[in-house]
Structures are given as structure tokens and as C-alpha cells.
């Protein structure tokens, strides 16, 4: 079947944009600061955003791969009014149609000359998404964008050509040296930068003990790991706390080698035991098998 390419240049495109944080994408949708759209699953969700297509996309009559129209769209910007399971309903002069993007897309792209002051080392990306590969880094400086996109992304000119930055994804100014040892009972995600929307490099196993060489005041730690140097975010709830408690066991109690991915080893008869660490309802005690864990409900 011959493909027909349509252009929507005559359509007035509506744009709903907020520079940082959560972006309102319509009655039931939001775009967060990694440039990703979040909507209710399993149903048609009203939205009000523009989508810039970076590759050829097919048109559908309904949000189903079985309902192709035989027409395709060339790369362009379209106005989306609804989403359903990664299909987007868009306005066309043929009536409302659906697309199922197979190529990368950008939400709420618009021309914008914005003066930006970078106060910390900031990564640059080929595409406005924190999960993309980092192309390089910018030192603290002032710079002017020529475009912006949802989620706090700015398009700038660099020595590598046009690139994207998000000032929220940068090295904090309060980074300090450390040699803290961290025992992570439940493991942790290792990220490329100290930002929850940065690219995930890998996962620390459960449990893990790591030594950080840098940290921030907001709970981020820079570590060496099997997936390379990366950042983990740690709060007090993730770490075992020091205690000095005597626990009375009134029933037989299993002892475990660790609380999360562990295995039970033996049973303790009813008795009193002394715990020196606590994590949630788990207590670490000294036993004839070495330091082990028990759970107390």
C-alpha cells in the first residue's frame, strides 16, 4: 500500500508547559522532570499536550495495532488530546486519529530563549530524558537556550552541537568527601547522577555494604560499584539502627542470615536475647552461628 505523508502545519497547537517539576498534561496526566508522561493505566486518559515526533509514525483509527489507516506521519509536532496504553489521540483535518510512537518523542517542545545560570557541573544529553546517555558535562556558567521541553529541559548549543540540559540533573554544590560505610539491607539503585530521574546504572544486591567517597547533605552517596561509579540515595530507614534491647522470646523463633534475601538457619528456644541492631521489625543478635537476625512482631 502506498504511504501518504500528512503535515499538520495549519493546526494551531496548544501547549501546556511548566518549567520545573511536575507538568500538567491535562485533566488526568502529568509529565515529570525526566520528560516522561504519567497517566492512569487501562483506560482512555484526557491530556492536553503537544508531541514532537522524531521519526515516521503510522496513523490508526482506534487505539489498536489492528486498526491502521494506511497513512503515516512525517516527523512534526502534533496536538494530543488523549492517551490509552501508549497510543495518543491527535487532532487532524481528517478527524481525530491515533498514533503509537515507535520513535523517540518530545513533549511540549517550543522555541524559547532562556538565560540559564548553571551553579554546578551539569551533564548534557542528546535527547531530553534523564535515562539517555550523557554526552558530556558543562562547568558552572551562564548559557542561553533556544528551545525548551516539558520537565525542565532546555536545548542549547555546545561545542558538540545542539544538546539538552536539565538544571535539576546536576552535581549538587554541597558535595563533600567521605569514607562512610553503608550497610544497605534492601540494596539500592545506582544512578548516574544524584537525581531520582537520572539513568539507572544497575542495582546493588540485597544486602550490600559499600563505602562512599563523596556525599551530599540530601542523602546522596557516591560509590564504587560493579556497574561503575554511581550515586545512591540513602535515608535512615534503609540502614540498620543501633539499639541495646533485651528481647523476650516466648515462642520458638527462626534465625536468619539476613532480613531480605536471607534464609532461615535454625530455631531459638524461648529465652531472652540481646539485640544490638534493628531494621524495621528485624533485630540483629549474637548467636552460636555468628551474628544473625530474628523478626519480632
Secondary structure, 3 states (H helix, E strand, C coil): CCCCEECCCCCCCCCCCCCCCCEECCCCCEECCCCCEECCCCCCEEEEEEEEECCCEEEECCCCCCCEEEEEECCCEEEEEEEECCEEEECCCCCCEEECCCCCEEECCEECCCEEEECCCEEEECCCCCCCCEEEEECCEEEECCEEECCCEEEEEECCEEEEECCCCECCCCCEECCCEEEECCCEEEECCCCCCCCEEEEECCCEEEEEEEECCCCEEEECCCCCCEEEECCHHHECEEEEEEEEECCCEEEECCCCCCCEEEEECCEEEEEEEEECCEEEEEECCEEEEEECC
